[in-house]
Amino acid sequence: MTVDDRFTEDFREQQAEREDLGTWNEIVTGPVSDWTTDFSHTEPEYAERAIEIWADLRVRCPIARTERFGGAWLPTRYEDVQAIAYDTEHFSSRAIIAGNYRPPLDLAPVGGEPPISSDPPFHHDARKLLLPAFTKANVAKQAVTTEAFCHSLIDGFAGRDVVDAATEYGMHIPIRVIADMLGFPTADSDRFKHFVEDALEGINTPLEEREQQPDQLFDYLLEQIQDHLAHPRDDLTTHLINAELYGQKLEPQHVAGTMALLLIAGIDTTWSAIGASLWHLAQHPEDRRRMAEEPAVRATGVEEFLRAYAPVTMARLVKEDISFGGVEMKAEDWVLLPFPAANRDPERFERADEVLIDREVNRHAAFGLGIHRCVGSHLARMELRVALDVWLDRIPEFTLADPAAVRWSTGQIRGPRALPLRIG
């Protein structure tokens, strides 16, 4: 048996054991009756009206409850989101996508996608393995090729009046960057998009489909691992295959899980941030003109877009029954951490619901809070900055072609999935 065959066999055994021990809950879909007692982040209404819903809950019911997904909570104030994010004693990260499946308890402290799914003390060591790849210096090296790629995308739709900035621009930038970092074929971009949508927007699909979705992703990842075992090169995949933790090579589940994390999270979050920023600029000509004409304001503009349109909501699982913020949380309840809602809390930010592109003090939580703060924050900032720089330099005049045609993603990553812009 070859090395790559042993890797695949070990992975399959580990994956099967974990899936068999997990628990599934009934799928509950449909319109929300009351956001305080029946919220659902998977419904189209939430995607369209999230900012309005958070503002209403913050006043009426700061920690909302739902019986969907087997029971879940939604805090909307910054102080509550922050407190839970930092509390690793009472809240586990062994699963960070809230849906109708809960992985087995013994999956902690590693989780399925380390380090984001890892609890202390394992989390600290798993995270350290990734830090060198995401330093400011290494990210800066990718800025030049990212800028050239953004120009090539705009060259591709030159002369057209209407362009979907979500699917023809924003989506492709993080796909190219992450594919290059992992050493994956850039020609597989359609497959990456499919994996992202399955993982983050398909959580209420029927059980049979939901069980098959991870298999498709990990089949692909194992193909890439096998190729890298046969043909090592200087990229993140080879780094993970060769990495050691506690004097031993990483478990196959650890390698594939971390690759899945980098692929899914690395694409969808930045895709969403780029799209939301262009969506804002298309509707606010004063901001658009200022950022086009005054490059000096772009740095603060990027941070403000990250604050106001932060794409990411994480999830935690309650470890044991606990009283928190006036509610009684039960063991294995989900708790969603909507960092976008925290970023719009008027108790934390002045003029919280206004987008001020020259906001000077901006300690937002777009990249999360606590030990799980995004390891790729420098990379995401670079991609967003370069994407906007190139777009504004090349296309300083643009508006929404059809506001009714804009579609936002459902689930825990929020961003435009259809964004038709009229150029010029």
Backbone hydrogen bonds, N-H to C=O, Kabsch-Sander energy under -0.5 kcal/mol:
donor,donor_aa,acceptor,acceptor_aa,energy
6,R,2,T,-2.3
7,F,3,V,-2.3
8,T,4,D,-2.1
9,E,5,D,-2.6
10,D,6,R,-2.6
11,F,7,F,-2.3
12,R,8,T,-2.6
13,E,9,E,-2.1
14,Q,10,D,-2.2
15,Q,11,F,-2.8
16,A,12,R,-2.4
17,E,13,E,-2.0
18,R,14,Q,-1.8
19,E,15,Q,-2.4
20,D,16,A,-2.1
21,L,17,E,-1.0
22,G,18,R,-0.7
22,G,19,E,-0.8
23,T,102,R,-2.7
25,N,100,N,-3.4
29,T,27,I,-0.5
37,T,34,D,-1.2
38,D,34,D,-2.3
39,F,65,R,-0.9
43,E,40,S,-1.0
46,Y,43,E,-0.9
47,A,43,E,-1.5
48,E,44,P,-2.3
49,R,45,E,-2.6
50,A,46,Y,-1.0
53,I,49,R,-2.7
54,W,50,A,-2.8
55,A,51,I,-1.9
56,D,52,E,-2.0
57,L,53,I,-2.6
58,R,54,W,-2.5
59,V,55,A,-0.9
59,V,56,D,-0.6
60,R,56,D,-2.5
61,C,57,L,-2.4
64,A,62,P,-0.5
64,A,74,L,-2.3
65,R,36,T,-2.4
66,T,72,A,-2.1
70,G,67,E,-0.9
71,G,68,R,-2.1
72,A,66,T,-2.3
73,W,334,W,-1.5
74,L,64,A,-2.1
76,T,62,P,-1.9
81,V,77,R,-2.4
82,Q,78,Y,-3.0
83,A,79,E,-2.0
84,I,80,D,-2.3
85,A,81,V,-2.2
86,Y,82,Q,-1.8
87,D,83,A,-0.9
87,D,84,I,-0.5
88,T,86,Y,-1.4
91,F,87,D,-1.0
92,S,317,L,-3.3
98,A,96,I,-0.6
100,N,203,I,-0.8
102,R,23,T,-3.0
107,L,104,P,-1.7
108,A,105,L,-1.6
110,V,107,L,-0.8
111,G,107,L,-2.7
112,G,94,R,-0.7
116,I,113,E,-0.8
117,S,113,E,-1.1
118,S,115,P,-1.7
119,D,109,P,-2.1
122,F,119,D,-0.5
123,H,119,D,-1.8
124,H,121,P,-0.6
125,D,121,P,-0.9
126,A,122,F,-2.3
127,R,123,H,-2.7
128,K,124,H,-1.6
129,L,125,D,-0.9
130,L,127,R,-1.6
131,L,127,R,-1.1
133,A,130,L,-1.1
134,F,130,L,-0.7
134,F,131,L,-1.4
135,T,132,P,-0.9
139,V,135,T,-2.5
140,A,136,K,-2.5
141,K,137,A,-1.1
142,Q,138,N,-0.6
142,Q,139,V,-1.4
143,A,139,V,-0.6
143,A,140,A,-1.0
144,V,140,A,-0.5
146,T,142,Q,-2.2
147,E,143,A,-2.6
148,A,144,V,-2.2
149,F,145,T,-2.1
150,C,146,T,-2.4
151,H,147,E,-2.1
152,S,148,A,-1.9
153,L,149,F,-2.0
154,I,150,C,-2.0
155,D,151,H,-2.6
156,G,152,S,-1.4
157,F,153,L,-0.7
157,F,154,I,-0.9
158,A,155,D,-1.1
160,R,157,F,-1.7
163,V,421,L,-2.4
165,A,163,V,-1.1
165,A,419,L,-2.4
168,E,164,D,-2.6
170,G,165,A,-3.1
171,M,166,A,-2.3
172,H,169,Y,-0.6
173,I,169,Y,-1.1
175,I,171,M,-1.2
176,R,172,H,-2.3
177,V,173,I,-2.2
178,I,174,P,-2.9
179,A,175,I,-2.3
180,D,176,R,-2.2
181,M,177,V,-2.2
182,L,178,I,-2.5
183,G,179,A,-1.4
184,F,179,A,-2.6
188,D,185,P,-1.8
189,S,186,T,-1.1
191,R,188,D,-0.7
192,F,188,D,-1.9
193,K,189,S,-2.2
194,H,190,D,-1.8
195,F,191,R,-2.5
196,V,192,F,-2.5
197,E,193,K,-2.3
198,D,194,H,-2.3
199,A,195,F,-2.5
200,L,196,V,-2.3
201,E,197,E,-2.0
202,G,197,E,-0.7
202,G,198,D,-0.7
205,T,202,G,-1.4
210,R,206,P,-2.7
211,E,207,L,-2.4
212,Q,208,E,-1.0
213,Q,209,E,-1.5
215,D,211,E,-0.5
216,Q,212,Q,-1.8
217,L,213,Q,-1.7
218,F,214,P,-3.1
219,D,215,D,-2.3
220,Y,216,Q,-1.6
221,L,217,L,-2.3
222,L,218,F,-2.5
223,E,219,D,-1.7
224,Q,220,Y,-2.0
225,I,221,L,-2.5
226,Q,222,L,-2.7
227,D,223,E,-2.1
228,H,224,Q,-2.2
229,L,225,I,-2.5
230,A,226,Q,-1.9
231,H,227,D,-2.2
235,D,233,R,-1.7
236,L,181,M,-3.1
239,H,235,D,-2.0
240,L,236,L,-2.5
241,I,237,T,-2.3
242,N,238,T,-2.0
243,A,239,H,-1.2
245,L,248,Q,-3.1
248,Q,245,L,-1.1
250,L,243,A,-1.3
254,H,251,E,-0.5
255,V,251,E,-2.2
256,A,252,P,-2.6
257,G,253,Q,-2.4
258,T,254,H,-2.4
259,M,255,V,-2.0
260,A,256,A,-2.2
261,L,257,G,-2.2
262,L,258,T,-2.5
263,L,259,M,-2.3
264,I,260,A,-2.8
265,A,261,L,-2.2
266,G,261,L,-0.7
266,G,262,L,-1.0
267,I,263,L,-1.0
268,D,264,I,-2.2
269,T,265,A,-1.3
271,W,267,I,-2.4
272,S,268,D,-2.2
273,A,269,T,-2.1
274,I,270,T,-2.6
275,G,271,W,-2.1
276,A,272,S,-2.7
277,S,273,A,-1.9
278,L,274,I,-2.1
279,W,275,G,-2.4
280,H,276,A,-2.2
281,L,277,S,-2.3
282,A,278,L,-2.2
283,Q,279,W,-0.7
283,Q,280,H,-1.2
284,H,280,H,-0.9
287,D,284,H,-0.6
288,R,284,H,-2.5
289,R,285,P,-2.8
290,R,286,E,-1.7
291,M,287,D,-2.7
292,A,288,R,-2.1
293,E,289,R,-2.4
294,E,290,R,-2.4
297,V,294,E,-2.3
298,R,295,P,-1.4
301,G,297,V,-2.0
302,V,298,R,-2.7
303,E,299,A,-1.6
304,E,300,T,-2.1
305,F,301,G,-2.4
306,L,302,V,-2.2
307,R,303,E,-2.0
308,A,304,E,-3.1
309,Y,305,F,-2.5
310,A,307,R,-0.9
313,T,412,Q,-2.0
314,M,337,L,-1.7
316,R,335,V,-2.1
317,L,92,S,-2.4
318,V,333,D,-2.5
319,K,90,H,-2.8
320,E,90,H,-0.5
322,I,329,M,-2.7
324,F,322,I,-0.6
324,F,327,V,-2.6
327,V,324,F,-1.9
329,M,322,I,-2.7
329,M,327,V,-0.8
332,E,318,V,-3.0
333,D,330,K,-2.2
334,W,71,G,-2.3
335,V,316,R,-2.3
336,L,73,W,-2.8
337,L,314,M,-3.7
339,F,312,V,-0.8
339,F,337,L,-1.6
341,A,338,P,-0.7
342,A,338,P,-2.0
343,N,339,F,-1.9
344,R,341,A,-1.3
345,D,342,A,-1.5
348,R,345,D,-1.8
349,F,345,D,-2.2
352,A,349,F,-0.9
354,E,351,R,-1.9
356,L,354,E,-0.8
357,I,355,V,-0.7
359,R,356,L,-2.1
362,N,360,E,-0.7
364,H,362,N,-1.8
368,G,365,A,-2.1
372,H,369,L,-0.6
373,R,370,G,-1.6
374,C,367,F,-3.2
377,S,374,C,-1.1
380,A,376,G,-2.6
381,R,377,S,-2.5
382,M,378,H,-2.1
383,E,379,L,-2.5
384,L,380,A,-2.5
385,R,381,R,-2.9
386,V,382,M,-2.9
387,A,383,E,-2.6
388,L,384,L,-2.3
389,D,385,R,-2.7
390,V,386,V,-2.6
391,W,387,A,-1.9
392,L,388,L,-3.0
393,D,389,D,-2.2
394,R,390,V,-2.1
395,I,391,W,-4.1
398,F,396,P,-0.5
399,T,422,R,-2.0
400,L,282,A,-0.6
401,A,420,P,-2.5
402,D,420,P,-0.8
405,A,402,D,-2.1
406,V,403,P,-1.2
407,R,418,A,-1.7
409,S,415,G,-2.6
411,G,41,H,-2.3
412,Q,200,L,-0.5
414,R,311,P,-2.3
414,R,412,Q,-0.5
415,G,413,I,-0.6
417,R,407,R,-4.3
418,A,407,R,-1.5
421,L,163,V,-3.4
422,R,399,T,-3.1
423,I,161,D,-3.0
423,I,421,L,-0.6
424,G,397,E,-3.1
